[in-house]
């Protein structure tokens, strides 16, 4: 089984590709969190994967919260030791994300046998403009090639010596900004909004509600997954002063 979290579709693309190749089911972490579905039964030959984007060189808050609640039960009486892997999508690098994921999984009684990085189109529009369309096509070719090697590694149960990975300075410095940040106060909607309500429906942490046919952010923090701002059909959601002039990004798998 492959647990995935996605905001704009990159990690969904990766999870679906790997799942289709391995014959593993894909489980949406957002849906699981909303339904409080945390207990899963594992067959003797089943692998466990976690696919998610890297946020500030670390694990997204919703993924960390899900793993903290996760319970894996074997189908048989005897204990089984599954092969567990993580695939982290990012625009730059994953920093210390594998070490962070490993620590989270250990608390839930799971190992992390391998961690894979895959660079994809950038989408963190709150800080920079998403990747241009011409570069997206070049990146996608690289993504598909990388995915083939990752599938092969997972098929062969390739293991990393994660103990040799040092703690990342980038994660140490950047991740606290995410953990204590993730503010919603700079989100707003402009005159292009037609009240479709898509933003409220796709927000993974239900931070948006519709009021007078317009979205309002009802929580002080969210995951900063960029789903609302990048996937708004009217490009009506903004964040600060720069985003009205910036392009949006949505992986074609969601269109």
Secondary structure, DSSP 8 states (H G I E B T S, - for coil): -EEE--SSSHHHHHHHHHHHHHT--EEEHHHHHHHT--EEEE-TT--EEEEEEEETTEE-HHHHHHHHH-EEEESSSS-----EEEEEEESS--TTHHHHHHHHHHHTT----EEEEEE-----TTTS----HHHHHHHHHHHHHHHHHHHHHHHTT----GGG----HHHHHHHHHHHH--B-TTEEE-TT-----HHHHH-TT--EEEETTEEEE-SSB-----HHHHH-TT--EEETTTGGGS-----GGG-
